[in-house]
Amino acid sequence: MPKKDVKAQAASTSKDAAPKSQDLKPVDLRTKRDKTQLKSLLKLAFFSALMFCAPFAVFTASAYTYLDPLYEVTIGIPSPDKRATVGGIFAVIVANIVVALFVLTAFNDNDSQDVKEE
């Protein structure tokens, strides 16, 4: 049986044990779970802002007669004393639409593939 060169064997194992600087890859500290949580939090923040702004925008647009073309097509232009009531009704409808959109995006969000049990 031929003898192996001990020095060559020791040199090859020490080279294999120490990683080269070009072999090192940066470590991503955020896991898939963290990314999914961040995505969900951003989605919640977006819909919260939309839930706050959209009804106010619709009510204000109704009060300042910006929605008169819509009223002409649907219910007829309301009198000035009923404009606030009609604007409030449309604001409630818009708020319900925002909630429905949030629920739809929550159900369509596919987290089961993104997050694996650790």
Rosetta blueprint (number, residue, H / E / L):
1 M L
2 P L
3 K L
4 K L
5 D L
6 V H
7 K H
8 A H
9 Q H
10 A H
11 A H
12 S H
13 T H
14 S H
15 K H
16 D H
17 A H
18 A L
19 P L
20 K L
21 S L
22 Q L
23 D L
24 L L
25 K L
26 P L
27 V L
28 D L
29 L L
30 R L
31 T L
32 K H
33 R H
34 D H
35 K H
36 T H
37 Q H
38 L H
39 K H
40 S H
41 L H
42 L H
43 K H
44 L H
45 A H
46 F H
47 F H
48 S H
49 A H
50 L H
51 M H
52 F H
53 C H
54 A H
55 P H
56 F H
57 A H
58 V H
59 F H
60 T H
61 A H
62 S H
63 A H
64 Y L
65 T L
66 Y L
67 L L
68 D H
69 P H
70 L H
71 Y H
72 E H
73 V H
74 T L
75 I L
76 G L
77 I L
78 P L
79 S L
80 P L
81 D L
82 K L
83 R H
84 A H
85 T H
86 V H
87 G H
88 G H
89 I H
90 F H
91 A H
92 V H
93 I H
94 V H
95 A H
96 N H
97 I H
98 V H
99 V H
100 A H
101 L H
102 F H
103 V H
104 L H
105 T H
106 A H
107 F H
108 N H
109 D L
110 N L
111 D H
112 S H
113 Q H
114 D H
115 V L
116 K L
117 E L
118 E L
